[in-house]
């Protein structure tokens, strides 16, 4: 009985987490997001080649967009937020958070999420205000698998999809 819990001479080898395992995670995520959850947005990427950016500040007053791309993602509605602007008006803002599957976007749809791009969720257009890539696959920093975009409702007249 005393040798039942005997200490090993060496620790076991680390788990091997290679390309096959990463492909399995991608396949499972694709199926769950597209076939089970089924939320989708229309993504309007900025056309960098045809948008006239300011030479000093790098900003563009009028942006040119590429045709929209249908993207499956996880969308969280953040609700309405009301701000009182003293002596001016009351400002109401809708917010959503979109969680994109990074490999699906970059490898399959040739799309990169950028701040300033627009998305349509339901009948409402939102502008991406913040982008983050917080999760690494299996703790490997070179393999990110999620891109999160925090969006606010676009003001009327700011974005024209036609």
N, C-alpha and C positions, 0 to 999 in steps of 0.2 A: 504494500500500500504506500510506502514512503516514496517510491519512484513514480507514482501516478502524476505528480505535478512537477516533474523534473524540468529544470531550466534548460532551454536549448543552447547549444554551443554558439550558434549564430542566429540573428533575427531572420525571419522569413524574408524572401526577396519582395521588393515593393510591387504593387499591382501594376500591370502593364496597361496603360491607357493610351492607345495609339489611334491611328486613322480609322480603323474599323469601328472602334468604340465611338469616336466623334461622329462618324457617318450614321451610326445607329441612333445617337441622340438627335441628330438633324432629322432623320426620317420620322422618329416618334414625334418630335415637336411639330414638324410639318403636318402630319396626320391629325394631331390633336387640334392645332390651331385652325386648320382648314376644314376638316370634316366634322369635328365635334363641336367646337366653340363657334366657328363660322362668322366671326366679326370681320368686317372688311371696311377699308377706307379707300378713297381715291386720293392718290398722292400726286401732287403737282410740283415736280422738281424745277428749279430755276435753270434756264438755258444760259450757262456762263458765257458761251461764245457770242450770243446776240444781245446780252444785257449790257447797257452802257454804264459802267462803274465810274465814279469820280476818281480822278487820278491820284489825289492826295489822301482822301479819306477811305476809299475803297467801298463806298456805299452807292446804292443805286436808288434813285427816286422812282423810276418806272422799271419794273422787272419784266423780262420776257420768260415765258414758261414753256417747257416741253409738254407734249401730250400727256394726259393723266395716266397713271399706272394703278391698277387694282392691286391692293396689298392686303393680305390677311394678317391680322394682328390682334392683340388683346387690348381692349379699350376700356378705360375706367373714366366714368363721368364724374367730374369733380364738383358739379353743381354751380349755382350762381353765387357770385360774390358781389356785394354792393359796397361801393365806396362813396362817401360824401365829400364832395369837393367844395370847400367853403366859398360861398357867394357865387358859385358857378352853376353846378348841377349835381345830380346823383349819377354815378357811373356804375353800370351793371356789366359784369364780366362772366362769361361761361368759361369753364376750364375742362380740359380732358388730358389724360395721360395715356399715351400709346406705347405699348411694349412690342417692339418689332423683333422678329427672329433674324439676327444679323446675317447668318450664312445664307438664309433663303433670299434676303435682299441682295447681297453682294454677288453671290455666285449664280443664282437662278434668274434674278430680275435686273442685274447690273444697275443697282440703285444704291446711293449713299445718302443717308438722312443728314440734312443740313439745316441749321438755324436759318429762318427766313423763308423756307419752303412752306407751301400750303397743303392742307389735307381737307377732304370733305368727309364728314361723318354724319350720316343721315342726310338732312337737307342743309346743314350748316357748314360753313367754311371756317377753318381754324388755321392760325399761323403758328408755326413751331418757334417757340421762344427759348427753349433750353433743351440741350441734348446731353445724354450721359450714357456711358457703357460700363455699368457697374459690375457685371458678373463674368467671371472666367470659367471656362469649362474644365472641370476636374482640377481646378486650382492652377491651371497653366495660363500665365498672362498673355501668351502669344495666341491664345484661342478664346476670343470673346464671343459670346453667343447671344447677347441681348443688347439692344439699343433702345433706350427710353427717350421719348420726346414729350416734353410738357408743352401744351398748346393752349392758346386763348382764342376766343371767338374773334374772327376778323371783323373789323368795323365795316358797315355798309359803304360801298364805293371803294374800299381799299383793294379788293381783289375781284377781278372779272374773269370768270372761267371760260367765257366764249372767245 
